[in-house]
């Protein structure tokens, strides 16, 4: 069984492992899990023993954070989780400020393009705002969607902007998760993103997150001390956003938008 993040902190007397594991269970749910998840599936996703998962789901069920379907034996997220999400968004004033600028840029980009803002959630980036241009074909990602921290343009831009010491800690966690062989494939892209962010301010990802999807990412560090490090991206199927157009036009435009939001937000 892979080592849990909570296991790595078990020597920290201030760290409550059971709380961390309960949050791991909630984090295991994805927007596509409309049918819910069983204890076994939750165990597979979290790496926790089935007995531990059973105790955690029972506790979360009693508190209302999970809802149980007697017919299927599966759990779904309860309304209190949604309340936490809205409380989070309500506390991030930058989301309301950014939405207008994001929609304007998405419309300028043309059909099938999504402009998004996200923050780190363990090994993923979670969308906290999204704007989409008109069109029948687009990436089906919305607020709450989670994409790879290690492979996406948004995630790699975020990693590039982290404080070096903190980034090294996260990279070690990612290396452990992927294993030596897979990590050897992923790490060069992360290092390339650091070079691109350092030299031109944006990172271009051509099919490294998903084949046939191109995107650019730009980190965002708000002047407001109560706003965490975030990152923006523009993404679309490659036939809507060719690599050369992203590099020549939309990468710089995304940077302009991020600078504007930093001034007004």
C-alpha contacts under 8 A as a table, 3 or more apart, distances in Angstrom:
res1	aa1	res2	aa2	distance
1	X	47	X	6.37
2	X	47	X	6.50
2	X	177	X	7.26
3	X	7	X	6.45
3	X	8	X	7.46
3	X	47	X	8.00
3	X	176	X	7.95
4	X	7	X	5.07
4	X	8	X	6.68
4	X	47	X	7.25
5	X	8	X	5.30
5	X	9	X	6.88
5	X	173	X	7.55
6	X	9	X	5.23
6	X	10	X	6.29
6	X	17	X	5.61
6	X	20	X	6.22
6	X	21	X	7.13
7	X	10	X	5.11
7	X	17	X	7.50
8	X	11	X	7.63
9	X	12	X	5.42
9	X	15	X	6.62
9	X	17	X	7.97
10	X	13	X	7.35
10	X	15	X	6.79
10	X	17	X	6.83
12	X	15	X	5.39
13	X	16	X	7.84
16	X	19	X	5.52
16	X	20	X	6.49
17	X	20	X	5.06
17	X	21	X	6.21
18	X	21	X	5.11
18	X	22	X	6.19
19	X	22	X	5.08
19	X	23	X	6.32
20	X	23	X	5.17
20	X	24	X	6.21
21	X	24	X	4.81
21	X	25	X	6.43
21	X	56	X	7.85
22	X	25	X	5.22
22	X	26	X	6.62
22	X	56	X	5.87
22	X	57	X	7.98
22	X	60	X	7.70
23	X	26	X	5.07
23	X	27	X	6.02
24	X	27	X	4.99
24	X	28	X	6.17
24	X	46	X	6.32
25	X	28	X	5.21
25	X	29	X	7.47
25	X	42	X	6.56
25	X	46	X	6.59
25	X	53	X	7.60
25	X	56	X	7.67
25	X	57	X	7.74
26	X	29	X	6.04
26	X	77	X	7.43
27	X	30	X	7.77
28	X	42	X	6.67
28	X	45	X	6.18
28	X	46	X	6.62
29	X	33	X	6.56
29	X	37	X	7.62
29	X	76	X	7.95
29	X	77	X	7.62
30	X	33	X	5.45
30	X	145	X	7.52
30	X	146	X	7.66
31	X	34	X	7.08
31	X	144	X	7.32
31	X	145	X	6.56
33	X	36	X	5.28
33	X	37	X	7.06
34	X	76	X	7.77
35	X	74	X	7.49
35	X	76	X	7.61
36	X	74	X	5.25
36	X	75	X	5.01
36	X	76	X	4.73
37	X	41	X	5.87
37	X	42	X	6.40
37	X	74	X	4.89
37	X	75	X	5.20
37	X	76	X	6.72
38	X	41	X	5.16
38	X	42	X	6.20
38	X	73	X	6.29
38	X	74	X	4.44
38	X	75	X	6.15
39	X	42	X	5.03
39	X	43	X	6.08
39	X	50	X	6.77
39	X	53	X	6.24
39	X	54	X	6.33
39	X	57	X	7.65
39	X	74	X	7.41
40	X	43	X	4.98
40	X	44	X	6.27
40	X	50	X	6.46
41	X	44	X	5.01
41	X	45	X	6.26
42	X	45	X	5.14
42	X	46	X	6.02
42	X	53	X	7.08
43	X	46	X	5.28
43	X	47	X	5.46
43	X	48	X	5.13
43	X	49	X	6.17
43	X	50	X	5.75
43	X	53	X	6.21
44	X	47	X	5.47
44	X	48	X	7.39
48	X	52	X	6.48
48	X	53	X	6.42
49	X	52	X	5.30
49	X	53	X	6.31
50	X	53	X	5.00
50	X	54	X	6.11
51	X	54	X	5.16
51	X	55	X	6.49
52	X	55	X	5.30
52	X	56	X	6.23
53	X	56	X	5.05
53	X	57	X	6.00
54	X	57	X	5.28
54	X	58	X	6.10
55	X	58	X	5.15
55	X	59	X	6.27
56	X	59	X	5.17
56	X	60	X	6.11
57	X	60	X	5.03
57	X	61	X	5.85
57	X	66	X	7.17
58	X	61	X	5.07
58	X	62	X	6.30
59	X	62	X	5.19
59	X	63	X	6.40
60	X	63	X	5.09
60	X	64	X	6.17
60	X	65	X	5.14
60	X	66	X	5.55
61	X	64	X	5.08
61	X	65	X	5.87
61	X	66	X	4.58
61	X	67	X	5.97
61	X	68	X	7.18
62	X	65	X	7.76
62	X	66	X	7.93
63	X	66	X	7.64
64	X	67	X	6.68
64	X	78	X	5.79
64	X	79	X	7.32
64	X	80	X	6.58
65	X	77	X	5.94
65	X	78	X	4.59
65	X	79	X	6.77
65	X	80	X	5.58
65	X	81	X	5.87
66	X	75	X	6.19
66	X	76	X	5.60
66	X	77	X	4.58
66	X	78	X	4.63
67	X	75	X	5.49
67	X	76	X	5.18
67	X	77	X	6.03
67	X	78	X	5.43
68	X	73	X	6.89
68	X	74	X	5.92
68	X	75	X	4.63
68	X	76	X	6.58
69	X	72	X	5.65
69	X	73	X	5.54
69	X	74	X	5.50
69	X	75	X	6.29
69	X	76	X	8.00
70	X	73	X	5.30
70	X	74	X	7.51
77	X	81	X	6.64
78	X	81	X	5.90
78	X	82	X	7.34
79	X	82	X	5.17
79	X	83	X	6.46
80	X	83	X	4.87
80	X	84	X	6.40
81	X	84	X	5.13
81	X	85	X	6.41
82	X	85	X	5.00
82	X	86	X	6.31
83	X	86	X	5.23
83	X	87	X	6.09
84	X	87	X	5.00
84	X	88	X	6.14
85	X	88	X	5.08
85	X	89	X	6.30
86	X	89	X	5.05
86	X	90	X	5.87
87	X	90	X	5.03
87	X	91	X	6.24
88	X	91	X	5.23
88	X	92	X	6.54
89	X	92	X	5.12
89	X	93	X	7.59
89	X	95	X	7.09
89	X	128	X	7.04
90	X	93	X	6.72
92	X	95	X	5.91
92	X	96	X	7.94
92	X	227	X	6.60
93	X	96	X	5.73
93	X	97	X	6.67
93	X	265	X	7.70
94	X	97	X	5.03
94	X	98	X	5.87
94	X	227	X	7.75
94	X	265	X	5.84
95	X	98	X	5.19
95	X	99	X	6.13
95	X	117	X	7.98
95	X	128	X	7.12
95	X	129	X	6.23
96	X	99	X	5.50
96	X	100	X	7.65
97	X	100	X	6.63
97	X	101	X	7.68
97	X	261	X	7.12
97	X	264	X	7.73
97	X	265	X	6.10
98	X	101	X	5.43
98	X	102	X	6.03
98	X	261	X	6.18
98	X	265	X	7.81
99	X	102	X	5.07
99	X	103	X	6.14
99	X	129	X	6.81
99	X	130	X	7.33
99	X	131	X	7.06
100	X	103	X	5.33
100	X	104	X	6.27
101	X	104	X	5.10
101	X	105	X	6.25
101	X	257	X	6.83
101	X	261	X	7.63
102	X	105	X	5.18
102	X	106	X	6.11
102	X	115	X	5.91
102	X	116	X	7.27
102	X	130	X	7.43
102	X	131	X	5.85
102	X	257	X	7.82
103	X	106	X	5.01
103	X	107	X	6.16
103	X	115	X	7.37
103	X	131	X	4.96
103	X	132	X	6.65
103	X	133	X	7.36
104	X	107	X	5.28
104	X	108	X	6.34
105	X	108	X	5.00
105	X	109	X	6.19
105	X	115	X	7.42
105	X	254	X	7.84
105	X	257	X	7.89
106	X	109	X	5.14
106	X	110	X	6.68
106	X	113	X	6.03
106	X	114	X	6.17
106	X	115	X	5.81
106	X	131	X	6.38
106	X	132	X	5.71
106	X	133	X	4.99
106	X	234	X	7.98
107	X	110	X	5.51
107	X	111	X	7.75
107	X	132	X	7.43
107	X	133	X	4.85
107	X	134	X	7.27
109	X	113	X	6.55
109	X	133	X	7.45
109	X	250	X	7.59
110	X	113	X	6.43
110	X	133	X	6.08
110	X	134	X	7.41
110	X	240	X	7.87
111	X	133	X	5.60
111	X	134	X	5.60
111	X	135	X	4.95
111	X	137	X	7.66
111	X	138	X	7.76
111	X	240	X	6.94
112	X	132	X	7.22
112	X	133	X	5.93
112	X	134	X	6.63
112	X	135	X	5.31
112	X	136	X	7.09
112	X	137	X	5.29
112	X	138	X	4.15
112	X	139	X	7.19
112	X	236	X	6.03
112	X	237	X	7.39
112	X	240	X	6.65
113	X	132	X	5.82
113	X	133	X	5.48
113	X	138	X	6.16
113	X	139	X	7.46
113	X	234	X	6.96
113	X	235	X	5.85
113	X	236	X	4.82
113	X	237	X	7.91
113	X	240	X	7.44
113	X	241	X	7.89
114	X	130	X	6.88
114	X	131	X	5.71
114	X	132	X	4.49
114	X	133	X	6.55
114	X	138	X	7.20
114	X	139	X	6.87
114	X	234	X	5.76
114	X	235	X	5.41
114	X	236	X	6.36
115	X	130	X	5.76
115	X	131	X	5.21
115	X	132	X	6.35
115	X	232	X	7.26
115	X	233	X	5.69
115	X	234	X	4.53
115	X	235	X	6.57
116	X	127	X	6.52
116	X	128	X	7.73
116	X	129	X	5.66
116	X	130	X	4.26
116	X	131	X	6.29
116	X	232	X	5.55
116	X	233	X	5.41
116	X	234	X	6.62
117	X	127	X	5.69
117	X	128	X	5.83
117	X	129	X	5.15
117	X	130	X	6.36
117	X	230	X	7.01
117	X	231	X	5.73
117	X	232	X	4.45
117	X	233	X	6.66
118	X	125	X	5.84
118	X	126	X	5.16
118	X	127	X	4.20
118	X	128	X	5.22
118	X	129	X	6.92
118	X	154	X	7.41
118	X	230	X	5.71
118	X	231	X	5.54
118	X	232	X	6.45
119	X	125	X	5.34
119	X	126	X	5.51
119	X	127	X	6.75
119	X	128	X	7.13
119	X	228	X	7.81
119	X	229	X	6.95
119	X	230	X	4.79
119	X	231	X	6.55
120	X	123	X	7.36
120	X	124	X	5.92
120	X	125	X	4.47
120	X	126	X	6.23
120	X	149	X	7.30
120	X	155	X	7.63
120	X	158	X	7.90
120	X	230	X	7.41
121	X	124	X	5.11
121	X	125	X	5.55
121	X	126	X	6.21
122	X	125	X	7.86
123	X	148	X	6.66
123	X	149	X	5.40
123	X	150	X	7.35
123	X	174	X	7.06
124	X	146	X	5.86
124	X	147	X	5.40
124	X	148	X	4.68
124	X	149	X	4.40
124	X	150	X	7.72
124	X	155	X	7.30
125	X	146	X	5.39
125	X	147	X	5.26
125	X	148	X	6.17
125	X	149	X	5.44
125	X	154	X	7.32
125	X	155	X	6.00
126	X	143	X	7.61
126	X	144	X	5.74
126	X	145	X	5.60
126	X	146	X	4.39
126	X	147	X	6.57
127	X	130	X	6.87
127	X	142	X	6.73
127	X	143	X	4.88
127	X	144	X	5.17
127	X	145	X	5.46
127	X	146	X	6.44
128	X	143	X	5.16
128	X	144	X	6.29
129	X	142	X	7.49
129	X	143	X	5.41
130	X	141	X	7.96
130	X	142	X	5.95
130	X	143	X	6.07
132	X	138	X	7.90
135	X	138	X	6.91
138	X	236	X	6.46
138	X	237	X	7.24
139	X	235	X	7.73
139	X	236	X	6.28
139	X	237	X	7.43
141	X	145	X	5.70
142	X	145	X	5.49
147	X	152	X	6.80
147	X	155	X	7.82
148	X	151	X	5.37
148	X	152	X	5.49
148	X	155	X	6.45
148	X	209	X	7.54
149	X	152	X	6.09
149	X	154	X	7.35
149	X	155	X	3.99
149	X	156	X	6.40
149	X	159	X	7.91
150	X	155	X	5.91
150	X	156	X	6.01
150	X	174	X	7.52
150	X	186	X	6.94
150	X	187	X	7.98
150	X	190	X	6.79
151	X	155	X	6.73
151	X	156	X	6.68
151	X	186	X	6.89
151	X	189	X	7.42
151	X	190	X	7.58
151	X	208	X	6.40
151	X	209	X	4.98
152	X	155	X	5.14
152	X	156	X	6.08
152	X	205	X	7.17
152	X	208	X	7.21
152	X	209	X	4.95
153	X	156	X	5.23
153	X	157	X	5.95
153	X	193	X	7.99
153	X	203	X	6.35
153	X	204	X	6.64
153	X	205	X	5.51
153	X	209	X	7.60
153	X	215	X	6.20
153	X	216	X	5.59
153	X	217	X	4.76
153	X	233	X	6.78
154	X	157	X	5.23
154	X	158	X	6.16
154	X	216	X	7.36
154	X	217	X	4.75
154	X	218	X	6.89
154	X	219	X	7.55
154	X	231	X	5.70
154	X	232	X	6.05
154	X	233	X	5.48
155	X	158	X	5.02
155	X	159	X	6.22
155	X	217	X	7.94
155	X	231	X	7.48
156	X	159	X	4.99
156	X	160	X	6.12
156	X	189	X	7.91
156	X	190	X	5.61
156	X	193	X	5.91
156	X	194	X	7.68
156	X	203	X	7.77
156	X	217	X	7.66
157	X	160	X	5.10
157	X	161	X	6.51
157	X	193	X	6.34
157	X	194	X	7.33
157	X	197	X	7.01
157	X	202	X	7.35
157	X	203	X	6.34
157	X	217	X	5.52
157	X	218	X	5.53
157	X	219	X	5.28
157	X	231	X	6.58
158	X	161	X	5.35
158	X	162	X	6.53
158	X	218	X	7.57
158	X	219	X	5.29
158	X	220	X	7.96
158	X	229	X	7.42
158	X	230	X	6.51
158	X	231	X	5.57
159	X	162	X	5.30
159	X	167	X	6.36
159	X	190	X	7.65
159	X	194	X	7.78
160	X	167	X	7.98
160	X	190	X	7.70
160	X	193	X	6.52
160	X	194	X	4.69
160	X	197	X	6.84
160	X	219	X	7.80
161	X	194	X	7.91
161	X	219	X	6.22
162	X	166	X	6.58
162	X	167	X	5.55
162	X	229	X	7.75
163	X	166	X	5.40
163	X	167	X	6.00
164	X	167	X	5.03
164	X	168	X	6.20
165	X	168	X	5.29
165	X	169	X	6.60
166	X	169	X	5.19
166	X	170	X	6.45
167	X	170	X	5.10
167	X	171	X	6.04
168	X	171	X	5.01
168	X	172	X	6.17
169	X	172	X	5.26
169	X	173	X	6.46
170	X	173	X	5.04
170	X	174	X	6.22
171	X	174	X	4.97
171	X	175	X	6.01
172	X	175	X	5.04
172	X	176	X	6.21
173	X	176	X	5.24
173	X	177	X	6.31
174	X	177	X	5.01
174	X	178	X	6.19
174	X	183	X	7.90
175	X	178	X	5.32
175	X	179	X	5.86
175	X	180	X	6.96
175	X	183	X	5.60
176	X	179	X	5.40
176	X	180	X	7.77
178	X	181	X	7.75
178	X	182	X	5.49
178	X	183	X	5.42
179	X	182	X	5.72
179	X	183	X	5.79
180	X	183	X	5.16
180	X	184	X	6.14
181	X	184	X	5.37
181	X	185	X	6.99
182	X	185	X	5.29
182	X	186	X	6.46
183	X	186	X	4.96
183	X	187	X	5.79
184	X	187	X	5.71
184	X	188	X	7.30
185	X	188	X	6.65
185	X	189	X	7.91
186	X	189	X	5.78
186	X	190	X	6.85
187	X	190	X	5.12
187	X	191	X	6.25
188	X	191	X	5.06
188	X	192	X	6.00
189	X	192	X	4.94
189	X	193	X	6.17
190	X	193	X	5.10
190	X	194	X	6.53
191	X	194	X	5.15
191	X	195	X	6.51
192	X	195	X	5.10
192	X	196	X	6.19
193	X	196	X	5.05
193	X	197	X	6.00
193	X	203	X	5.43
193	X	204	X	7.71
194	X	197	X	5.25
194	X	198	X	6.05
195	X	198	X	5.12
195	X	199	X	6.09
196	X	199	X	5.21
196	X	200	X	5.70
196	X	201	X	6.50
196	X	202	X	6.16
196	X	203	X	5.45
196	X	204	X	7.91
197	X	200	X	5.59
197	X	201	X	4.16
197	X	202	X	4.89
197	X	203	X	5.80
197	X	218	X	7.56
198	X	201	X	5.94
201	X	218	X	6.80
201	X	255	X	7.05
202	X	216	X	6.61
202	X	217	X	5.71
202	X	218	X	4.96
202	X	219	X	7.91
202	X	251	X	6.10
202	X	252	X	7.49
202	X	255	X	6.95
203	X	216	X	5.36
203	X	217	X	5.19
203	X	218	X	6.60
203	X	251	X	7.72
204	X	214	X	7.73
204	X	215	X	6.06
204	X	216	X	4.49
204	X	217	X	6.73
204	X	246	X	7.47
204	X	247	X	6.93
204	X	251	X	7.57
205	X	208	X	6.00
205	X	209	X	7.34
205	X	214	X	5.82
205	X	215	X	5.28
205	X	216	X	5.94
206	X	209	X	7.85
206	X	212	X	7.80
206	X	213	X	6.58
206	X	214	X	4.52
206	X	215	X	6.49
206	X	238	X	7.91
206	X	243	X	6.56
207	X	210	X	5.13
207	X	211	X	4.41
207	X	212	X	5.44
207	X	213	X	5.08
207	X	214	X	5.57
208	X	211	X	6.56
209	X	213	X	7.34
210	X	213	X	5.56
212	X	237	X	5.72
212	X	238	X	5.34
212	X	239	X	7.99
213	X	235	X	7.00
213	X	236	X	5.73
213	X	237	X	4.43
213	X	238	X	5.06
214	X	235	X	5.78
214	X	236	X	5.87
214	X	237	X	6.15
214	X	238	X	5.15
214	X	241	X	6.46
214	X	242	X	7.20
214	X	243	X	6.77
215	X	233	X	6.67
215	X	234	X	5.33
215	X	235	X	4.13
215	X	236	X	6.58
215	X	241	X	7.85
215	X	246	X	7.40
216	X	233	X	5.42
216	X	234	X	5.44
216	X	235	X	6.70
216	X	246	X	7.04
216	X	250	X	7.88
216	X	251	X	5.99
217	X	231	X	6.83
217	X	232	X	5.59
217	X	233	X	4.23
217	X	234	X	6.70
217	X	251	X	7.68
218	X	231	X	5.64
218	X	232	X	5.28
218	X	233	X	6.31
218	X	254	X	7.19
218	X	255	X	6.56
218	X	258	X	7.62
219	X	229	X	7.55
219	X	230	X	6.03
219	X	231	X	4.07
219	X	232	X	6.19
220	X	229	X	6.13
220	X	230	X	5.07
220	X	231	X	5.05
220	X	232	X	7.00
220	X	258	X	6.79
220	X	262	X	7.89
221	X	227	X	7.78
221	X	228	X	7.14
221	X	229	X	5.08
221	X	230	X	6.42
221	X	262	X	7.88
222	X	225	X	7.22
222	X	227	X	6.14
222	X	228	X	7.49
222	X	229	X	7.26
222	X	262	X	5.88
222	X	265	X	7.57
223	X	262	X	6.79
224	X	227	X	5.74
224	X	265	X	7.95
225	X	228	X	7.72
232	X	254	X	7.92
232	X	258	X	7.72
233	X	254	X	7.61
234	X	250	X	7.90
234	X	254	X	7.51
235	X	241	X	7.65
236	X	240	X	6.25
236	X	241	X	6.04
237	X	240	X	5.59
237	X	241	X	6.46
238	X	241	X	4.88
238	X	242	X	5.23
238	X	243	X	7.30
239	X	242	X	5.92
241	X	245	X	6.53
241	X	246	X	6.36
242	X	245	X	5.41
242	X	246	X	6.35
243	X	246	X	5.16
243	X	247	X	6.19
244	X	247	X	5.08
244	X	248	X	5.94
245	X	248	X	5.14
245	X	249	X	5.53
245	X	250	X	6.68
246	X	249	X	5.57
246	X	250	X	4.70
246	X	251	X	5.52
247	X	250	X	6.52
247	X	251	X	5.55
247	X	252	X	7.64
248	X	251	X	6.88
248	X	252	X	7.23
249	X	252	X	5.78
249	X	253	X	6.24
250	X	253	X	4.77
250	X	254	X	5.92
251	X	254	X	5.19
251	X	255	X	6.39
252	X	255	X	5.03
252	X	256	X	6.26
253	X	256	X	4.98
253	X	257	X	6.25
254	X	257	X	5.05
254	X	258	X	6.21
255	X	258	X	5.09
255	X	259	X	6.23
256	X	259	X	5.21
256	X	260	X	6.23
257	X	260	X	5.07
257	X	261	X	6.20
258	X	261	X	5.15
258	X	262	X	6.16
259	X	262	X	5.04
259	X	263	X	6.39
260	X	263	X	5.17
260	X	264	X	6.38
261	X	264	X	5.25
261	X	265	X	5.41
262	X	265	X	5.34
